Amino acid sequence: MVSKHELKRYRANLADELHGAAVYETLARVESNPERKKIFGRLAASEREHAKVWSDKLQANHQRFSTRPGVKTLLMQGLVHLFGPRFVLPSLAAAEFADRNKYARNPETARMSEDERHHASVVQQLANDGRPEATKGAEIAIAESWHRGVSSGNDLRAAILGANDGLVSNFCLIMGVAGAGAQNKAILLTALAGIVAGACSMALGEWLSVTNARELATIQIAKEADELEHTPEAEEHELRLIYRAKGLNHEEAGRVAAQIMKDKGKALDTLTREELGLDPAELGGNPWSAAAVSFCLFSMGAIFPAMPFLWSSGRVAVLQCVAFSILALAAIGLFTSLFNGRSAAFSAVRQVVIGLVAAAFTFGIGHLLGVSVS
C-alpha cells in the first residue's frame, strides 16, 4: 500500500489527464480544419492513455475515483463551444508549458514526460498557427505569462482580471457607503459614479500604458537604427559580445556577428531583441482598443453589486448586493482556475473570501465614519 501522499498525487494526475483529454476531445469536435482536428484527437488519445496509468495505480491500491468531468473541465468546454478553439488555445498552451516537466526525473514516467513536452510544443504551435513567423516568438512568450508578472497572458485572463477589478472595487465602494448609513438613492448614485469613474480611469490608464510603451520602444529602436547606420563597427562588436555571452567562442561569435551585419534589417531586428529586450513585431498593441476593452470589462464586473439597488432598498438591497457579489466572485474564481493550476472549488472559495474581507473592511470603516460624522 502506497502512502497517502502518493495516492493524492495519483488522484491529482488522473484529474489533470482527464481534464486535458476532455478538452482536446471537445476541440476535436468543434474544430473545422481536418488536420487540426486530427491533432486534437491524437492529443486527447494520449491524455487518455496517461489517465489510464493513474487509474490503474488507484485500482491496484483499492481506491475509488471518479472519471466525471469537473467544473473546470465543463467551463473550458463551454468556452470552446462559445468562442471557438482559438480563444482557449493560449490558456492551454500556457498550462501545457507549465506542466511539461511534471513527470520528469522519474524513470517510471519517462515516456509520459516526453509526451508532455511534445504536447506543450504542439499546442504552442497550434496557438500561433496563422500568425506571421516574426510574431511567433512573442506569442510563445505571452503564453508563458507567469514569467511576466501581471501581464495578462491571453484574452481570457485579461477579461477575468478586468471584470474582477470592477467587481471588487465597486462592491467595496457600495459597502463603504452603505456602512455609513446612506440612503438608497445616494448608494445607487455612488455605485453608478463608481462604475463610470473606475471604467474611465482603467481605460485611461491602459491607453497611457500602451501608448507610452509603444513610444519608448519606437524611440529606442530608432536610436539603435541610427547607431547601426553611423557606427556599424561598434554594433558588430556588441553582437559579438552578445553571442559570446550565449556560449559561442570568440571565432564563432565573430563569424555569426559578421554574417548578421551583412543584412541591416536582420541586424536591427537582432539588436532590438537581444540588446533592448524588445520584439519589434509586438510593441504593446493598439492603445485605443486596449482602452475600450478595459472600459467594458471593468463596467461588466462593477455592475453586479449595483444591480440590487435598482429594484430594492435598505437592508434587503444590501443583502442582495452581497449575494450578487458572492456569486460573481465565485464565478471569477472558477474561471481563474483555468490558468492558475488550482482546483475550481479552491479558486472560487478563495476569491469569495478575499472579496468579502475587503467589503467587510470598507463597511466597517464606513460605519465608523458615519457614526462619527452624525
HELIX and SHEET records of a PDB file:
HELIX    1   1 LYS A    4  VAL A   30  1                                  27    
HELIX    2   2 PRO A   34  ALA A   60  1                                  27    
HELIX    3   3 VAL A   71  PHE A   83  1                                  13    
HELIX    4   4 PRO A   85  ALA A   98  1                                  14    
HELIX    5   5 PRO A  107  THR A  109  5                                   3    
HELIX    6   6 ALA A  110  ASN A  128  1                                  19    
HELIX    7   7 GLU A  133  ALA A  143  1                                  11    
HELIX    8   8 SER A  145  ARG A  148  5                                   4    
HELIX    9   9 ASP A  155  GLY A  179  1                                  25    
HELIX   10  10 ASN A  184  HIS A  230  1                                  47    
HELIX   11  11 PRO A  232  ALA A  245  1                                  14    
HELIX   12  12 HIS A  250  MET A  261  1                                  12    
HELIX   13  13 LYS A  264  GLU A  274  1                                  11    
HELIX   14  14 PRO A  287  ALA A  306  1                                  20    
HELIX   15  15 MET A  307  LEU A  310  5                                   4    
HELIX   16  16 GLY A  314  ASN A  340  1                                  27    
HELIX   17  17 ALA A  344  VAL A  373  1                                  30    
END                                                                             
